[in-house]
Amino acid sequence: MAVIGRGADESGPTLPFGHYRARDGSVSAPVKVDCARPHAACVVGKRGSGKSNTLALLAEGLCEVDGAVPVVVDPMGAFSGLEAAGAMVCEPRVQATAVPPAEWPALVGLDPADSAGSLVWQAADAADTLAGMREALAESDATPDVVRTAGNHLARAAS
């Protein structure tokens, strides 16, 4: 039996992962995944090859291992069923001040040299929160269309 993520002389909890396939296509030796210490993994493959299913099975299995805390980053929403299965799902938030003011225009898809991008930059420099940035936009002396454009792009950061 092979254990992915573990040396031959190591022991600890494992998670069944499947079987090797023999050259003739038959099922061969079992494969398990090490659960004794933290690991990072990347599953790649073409569309429809089972990447999401593989990760979902790993996450579900890891939820049952004492001390294991699987973390799944899911920008596509493919793992929404994990919440129904009892997994804690959270939406990470980043403080507005974690991004330098000069980076805000590019973050929301604006050119910092354009009017709307410059306005977002100024708002980020003047405020510590997204709400404060929106207030700074509303209080600016920019033209209404520039304020609207900046506000629409800034709304991306809240979503």
C-alpha positions as CSV (number, residue, x, y, z in Angstrom):
1,M,0.0,0.0,0.0
2,A,1.2,3.5,-0.8
3,V,0.6,6.5,1.3
4,I,0.8,9.9,-0.5
5,G,2.7,12.5,1.6
6,R,4.5,10.1,3.9
7,G,7.8,8.3,4.0
8,A,8.0,4.6,4.4
9,D,9.0,4.8,8.0
10,E,6.3,7.2,9.1
11,S,2.9,6.3,10.6
12,G,-0.3,8.0,11.6
13,P,-3.9,8.5,10.3
14,T,-4.6,8.0,6.6
15,L,-7.5,8.6,4.3
16,P,-8.4,6.1,1.6
17,F,-7.8,7.6,-1.8
18,G,-8.4,4.8,-4.3
19,H,-6.2,2.3,-6.0
20,Y,-3.4,2.2,-8.5
21,R,-4.4,1.0,-11.9
22,A,-2.5,-1.9,-13.4
23,R,-1.3,-1.7,-17.0
24,D,-4.1,-3.9,-18.1
25,G,-6.6,-1.5,-16.5
26,S,-7.5,-3.7,-13.5
27,V,-7.5,-2.4,-9.9
28,S,-4.1,-2.8,-8.2
29,A,-2.7,-1.8,-4.8
30,P,-4.6,0.6,-2.6
31,V,-3.5,4.3,-2.2
32,K,-4.0,6.4,0.9
33,V,-3.3,10.0,1.8
34,D,-1.3,11.0,4.9
35,C,-3.4,12.9,7.5
36,A,-0.7,13.1,10.2
37,R,0.6,16.5,9.3
38,P,-0.3,19.5,7.1
39,H,0.1,19.2,3.3
40,A,-0.7,21.4,0.4
41,A,-2.0,20.0,-2.9
42,C,-2.9,21.0,-6.4
43,V,-5.2,18.9,-8.5
44,V,-5.0,19.6,-12.2
45,G,-6.7,18.1,-15.2
46,K,-8.9,19.0,-18.2
47,R,-12.5,20.0,-17.9
48,G,-14.7,17.1,-16.8
49,S,-11.9,14.8,-15.6
50,G,-13.0,14.7,-12.0
51,K,-10.9,17.4,-10.3
52,S,-13.8,18.8,-8.2
53,N,-15.0,15.3,-7.3
54,T,-11.5,14.3,-6.2
55,L,-11.2,17.4,-4.0
56,A,-14.7,17.0,-2.6
57,L,-14.0,13.4,-1.6
58,L,-10.7,14.5,0.0
59,A,-12.4,17.4,1.9
60,E,-15.2,15.2,3.1
61,G,-12.8,12.5,4.2
62,L,-10.5,14.9,6.0
63,C,-13.5,16.3,7.9
64,E,-13.8,12.9,9.6
65,V,-10.1,12.8,10.7
66,D,-9.4,14.1,14.2
67,G,-7.3,17.2,14.1
68,A,-7.5,17.6,10.3
69,V,-8.9,20.9,9.0
70,P,-9.3,21.0,5.2
71,V,-9.3,24.4,3.6
72,V,-10.9,24.7,0.2
73,V,-10.6,27.9,-1.8
74,D,-13.6,27.8,-4.1
75,P,-14.0,30.8,-6.4
76,M,-16.3,28.9,-8.8
77,G,-18.8,27.7,-6.2
78,A,-18.2,24.0,-7.0
79,F,-18.1,23.0,-3.4
80,S,-21.3,24.6,-2.1
81,G,-22.5,21.2,-1.0
82,L,-19.9,21.0,1.7
83,E,-21.9,23.5,3.8
84,A,-24.9,21.3,3.6
85,A,-22.7,18.4,4.8
86,G,-21.9,20.4,7.9
87,A,-18.6,22.0,6.9
88,M,-18.0,25.5,8.0
89,V,-18.0,27.8,5.0
90,C,-16.8,31.4,5.3
91,E,-16.2,34.2,2.9
92,P,-12.9,35.8,3.6
93,R,-12.8,39.5,3.9
94,V,-9.8,41.9,3.5
95,Q,-9.6,45.2,5.3
96,A,-9.5,48.1,2.9
97,T,-6.3,49.3,4.5
98,A,-4.6,46.1,3.6
99,V,-4.3,47.3,0.0
100,P,-2.1,50.3,-0.6
101,P,-4.1,53.3,-2.0
102,A,-2.1,53.3,-5.2
103,E,-3.2,49.7,-5.9
104,W,-6.9,50.3,-5.5
105,P,-7.6,51.5,-9.1
106,A,-6.0,48.4,-10.7
107,L,-7.7,46.2,-8.1
108,V,-11.1,47.4,-9.3
109,G,-10.2,47.5,-12.9
110,L,-9.4,51.1,-13.5
111,D,-6.3,52.9,-14.8
112,P,-4.9,55.1,-12.0
113,A,-4.1,57.7,-14.7
114,D,-7.8,58.1,-15.7
115,S,-10.2,60.3,-13.8
116,A,-12.2,57.5,-12.2
117,G,-9.0,55.6,-11.3
118,S,-7.5,58.7,-9.8
119,L,-10.6,59.3,-7.8
120,V,-10.6,55.8,-6.4
121,W,-6.9,56.2,-5.4
122,Q,-7.8,59.5,-3.6
123,A,-10.7,57.9,-1.8
124,A,-8.5,54.9,-0.7
125,D,-5.9,57.4,0.6
126,A,-8.6,59.3,2.5
127,A,-10.5,56.4,4.1
128,D,-9.9,53.2,6.0
129,T,-13.0,51.3,4.9
130,L,-15.0,50.7,1.8
131,A,-17.9,52.6,3.2
132,G,-15.5,55.5,3.9
133,M,-14.2,55.3,0.4
134,R,-17.7,55.5,-1.0
135,E,-18.4,58.6,1.2
136,A,-15.2,60.2,-0.1
137,L,-16.4,59.6,-3.7
138,A,-19.8,61.1,-2.9
139,E,-18.1,64.2,-1.3
140,S,-15.6,64.7,-4.2
141,D,-15.9,67.6,-6.6
142,A,-15.5,65.2,-9.6
143,T,-18.1,65.2,-12.3
144,P,-21.2,62.9,-11.7
145,D,-20.2,60.5,-14.4
146,V,-16.6,60.1,-13.0
147,V,-18.1,59.5,-9.5
148,R,-20.6,57.0,-10.9
149,T,-17.8,55.1,-12.8
150,A,-15.6,55.1,-9.7
151,G,-18.4,54.0,-7.5
152,N,-19.4,51.2,-9.9
153,H,-15.9,49.9,-10.0
154,L,-15.5,50.2,-6.2
155,A,-18.6,48.1,-5.8
156,R,-16.6,45.2,-7.2
157,A,-14.5,45.3,-4.0
158,A,-17.6,44.8,-1.9
159,S,-18.8,41.7,-3.8
